[in-house]
Amino acid sequence: MQQDQEVAVEARDLVKEFGPKRAVDGVSLSVPAGSIFGLLGPNGAGKTTTLRMLLGIIDPDSGSRSLLGCDQPLKVACDVGYLPEERGLYPAMNAREAIAFMGALRGLPLAEGRRRAVAMLAERGLADWEQKPIRSLSKGQAQTVQLLGTLVHRPRLIVLDEPFSGLDAINQEKLEALIRAEAAAGATIIFSTHVIAHAERLCERIAIIAAGKVAFSGAVDEARDQLRPVVRLQTRAAEGAWRAALPPGARQVGREWRFELPPGGPEPLLKSLIEGGAGIDTLSIERPGLHDAFVAIAGAGTADAMGREVPQ
């Protein structure tokens, strides 16, 4: 596959079946180098299977993929850091050795891995973890160690499968900061999540996956732009000629009117409201969030399913 050097990961029409179930059904993606890219969708949508095909852990039944310019992903495995959804560390290893061991699996000399592990733990105020066996750490602490092991060999591509699962709010913020720092240093980052807020805060581009298909792929702003901004209006006058300026879909919630911004923009709306004697108390124009865009693209049922999922 010919690969543009500015594209880190590309997939075309990936299909994967497990028995009678088609888990991934024609997924195509393009991830720009140096970007933070989110795979967004409910559990069971096909996100993990897609990631595993991209990484060469499993092969697609049909379709093609390219990783860092190579159509044989395992050949570039040493340039990839992968945090799977199913966490796993040797419980008897201490944190330093666990991090160094994970680096060694990606070609980093063990002595250098130990040196980097000590430095990475110290940088985060975790020097006292260095000799602690994994079995003595909490689930969130062990997950932090595994994440550092994912990064210790300084990969060009970082793939994180549901990385926020099991982390409390403070550690989620720390992970978000770490993801931003890795991207700022030049790494390409792909992460899957069923929490829309993480994708909205972090991602430049996303793919929304539902039932094994890509419902949308592109910039976060492009997803949000599929919906018109929402106007929230409060007036002193309850009736009058100004009411004709409200679009047919306007609805009243208490004293507030809510409706989509008309295609002509705010200026004609304001002119009609003022000339009609509305007596504007407040008027705000709010751009739809990614959650609203997700509902519009993937459907309310898919969004509801994501909302019901509780992080482990």
Salt bridges, closest charged atoms under 4 A:
GLU10 OE2 - ARG12 NH2 3.48
GLU17 OE2 - ARG22 NH2 2.67
ASP25 OD1 - ARG22 NH1 3.09
ASP25 OD2 - LYS213 NZ 2.76
ASP59 OD1 - ARG65 NH2 2.99
ASP61 OD1 - LYS16 NZ 3.57
ASP79 OD2 - ARG156 NH1 3.42
GLU86 OE1 - ARG52 NH2 2.97
GLU97 OE2 - ARG96 NH2 2.83
GLU97 OE2 - ARG114 NE 2.76
GLU112 OE2 - ARG115 NH2 2.60
GLU112 OE2 - ARG116 NE 2.84
GLU123 OE1 - ARG124 NH1 3.49
GLU162 OE2 - LYS47 NZ 3.79
GLU162 OE2 - HIS194 ND1 3.14
GLU176 OE1 - ARG180 NH2 3.66
GLU176 OE2 - HIS198 ND1 3.01
GLU176 OE2 - ARG201 NH2 2.73
ASP221 OD1 - ARG287 NH1 3.37
ASP225 OD1 - ARG287 NH2 2.84
GLU239 OE1 - ARG243 NH1 3.04
GLU256 OE1 - ARG232 NH2 3.19
GLU256 OE1 - ARG258 NE 2.60
GLU275 OE2 - LYS271 NZ 2.81
ASP281 OD1 - ARG236 NH1 3.11
ASP281 OD2 - ARG255 NH2 2.97
GLU286 OE2 - ARG232 NE 3.53
GLU309 OE1 - HIS194 ND1 3.53
